Amino acid sequence: MKVLLSILSIFIMCCTYAQDSSFVRGNEAYANADYETALVEYSKVVSSEQISTALYYNLGNTYYKLEQLGEAIWAYEKALKIDPSNENAQFNLKFANAKTYDDLDTSESGIVAWLKINFFSFSINFWAYGSILFAFILAITLYFFFTTKKQKVKNRSLTLSFGALFLLALLIVLAYLNQSNIIDRDQAVIITEFVEVRSSPSDTAASSFKLHEGTKVDLLRSSDGWTEIGVNGNTGWIEKTAIWEI
């Protein structure tokens, strides 16, 4: 139940952004090509911890118009964490990535990538609606099971109850995994023009390699203002101020 309530809270947050006046003002400013104002208004919504694909997609477009490539890629990545099936965000992210300096393959593989393709392509709204639906079906079938005197109806109600309970549990598990995928920040995007990746968390440490704006990296661990990152099998330390967590 706690997980379901948590999922529903995110669902509510996803819906309330549309009513936020800052979001509306941001859209109006963007439509008038006033991108600086649009950025300010969208940032207000982000700072209020409201989340939605539309918010981060519009924010990404605004950053791109302001020629802030790293920030634009970060925003598109955030949009796709919430709704991986968003084709507009997919297209714009691919377009923005084509403009980055580092030609690196940062695509994911394994069970997480499989889950994202097959299950996390649904938005958080899908899991919220699905959980509510099967919880309602479970309640109805249990009502008939406990109130009817007909054995045939009891048997069918019990069978349907088990089916609804199984599907409800499955949806809650998948919703929890999807929620964790949205909340967990295990990747980041470099937002500075370039950054020296060092062998240890120190300005005086040897430079192992260099990465440029817009590159997506894995986050491994942190230490005193430094973060150890991984990319394409290579690891090293960079200053935290050079990245934004996805």
DAWO-V105943 format. One line per field, one symbol per residue. ss: DSSP state (A for helix, B for strand, O for the rest). burial: I if it has 24 or more other ideal C-beta (glycine too) atoms within 12 Angstrom, else O. A space follows every 10 residues. Layout:
ss: ???
burial: ???
This chain:
ss: OAAAAAAAAA AAAAAAAAAO AAAAAAAAAA AOOOAAAAAA AAAAAAAOOO OOAAAAAAAA AAAAAOOOAA AAAAAAAAAA AAOOOOAAAA AAAAAAAOOO OOOOOOOOOO AAAAAAAAOO OOOAAAAAAA AAAAAAAAAA AAAAAAAOOO AAAAAAAAAA AAAAAAAAAA AAAAAAAAAA AAAOOOBBBB OOOBBBBBOO OOOOOOBBBB BBOOOBBBBB BBBOOBBBBB BOOBBBBBBA AABBBO
burial: OOIIOIIIOI IOIIIOIOOI OIIOOIIOII OOOOIOOIIO IIIIIIOOOI IIIIIIIIII IIIIIIOIII IIIIIIIIII IIIIOIOOIO OIIOOIIOOI OIOOOIOOOO OOOOOIOOII IIIIIIIIOI IOOIIOIIOO IOOIIOOOOO OOOOOOIOOI IOOIOOIIOO IIOIIIIIIO IIOOOOIIII IIOOIIIIOO OOOOOOOOIO IIIIIIIIIO OOOOOIIIII IOOOOIIIII OIIIII
